[in-house]
Amino acid sequence: MDGNGVQVSASAMVPGTLVRHPQRPDWGLGQVQSVIGDKVTANFEHAGKVVINRAVIALEVIDPDQADFDP
């Protein structure tokens, strides 16, 4: 999903992409570190590095122009 809740293709998620976990808003913004198959490693502001299976969790992609994030 993008910052407006629109689904984005799996290929759009690359290192550097800003994301949010839809069920864990307390984690803050995350920055994708790597994408290998369905496994996305992201570094979140308040949770640190987390590996997420995007076949199970659809991370929300955030427009960097609308984010206040310092990776």
C-alpha positions in Angstrom: 0.0 0.0 0.0 1.1 3.5 -0.5 0.7 6.5 1.9 -2.9 6.8 0.7 -3.7 3.2 1.4 -3.3 2.1 -2.3 -1.8 -1.3 -3.0 1.7 -1.1 -4.6 3.4 -3.9 -6.5 6.0 -6.1 -4.7 8.7 -4.8 -7.0 8.1 -1.2 -5.8 9.5 -2.1 -2.3 13.2 -1.6 -2.5 15.9 -0.7 0.0 15.3 2.8 1.2 11.5 2.7 0.9 9.7 4.1 3.9 7.1 1.9 5.4 4.7 1.5 8.3 3.5 -1.8 9.9 -0.4 -1.6 9.8 -0.8 -3.4 13.1 2.1 -1.8 14.9 1.8 2.0 14.6 3.8 2.3 17.8 6.9 1.1 15.8 6.9 4.4 13.9 8.3 4.7 10.4 10.6 2.0 9.0 13.1 2.1 6.2 13.5 -1.0 4.1 17.0 -2.4 4.4 16.6 -5.5 2.1 14.0 -7.5 0.2 14.6 -11.2 -0.5 11.5 -13.0 -1.8 8.7 -12.3 0.6 11.1 -11.4 3.5 11.5 -7.6 4.1 14.0 -6.4 6.6 13.1 -2.9 7.8 14.6 -0.7 10.5 11.8 0.9 12.5 12.2 4.1 14.6 11.0 2.5 17.9 11.4 -1.3 17.2 14.7 -1.5 15.5 15.4 -4.1 12.8 12.5 -6.4 12.0 12.1 -9.1 9.4 8.5 -9.2 8.0 6.9 -11.8 5.7 5.0 -9.6 3.2 2.9 -12.6 2.2 1.3 -12.2 5.6 1.7 -8.5 6.4 1.1 -5.8 3.8 3.4 -3.0 4.8 2.1 0.5 4.0 4.5 2.4 1.8 4.9 6.0 2.9 5.7 9.0 0.6 9.0 10.4 1.8 7.7 14.0 1.1 5.1 13.4 3.8 7.3 11.7 6.4 9.3 13.1 9.2 12.0 10.4 9.4 15.7 10.4 10.1 16.9 6.9 9.4 
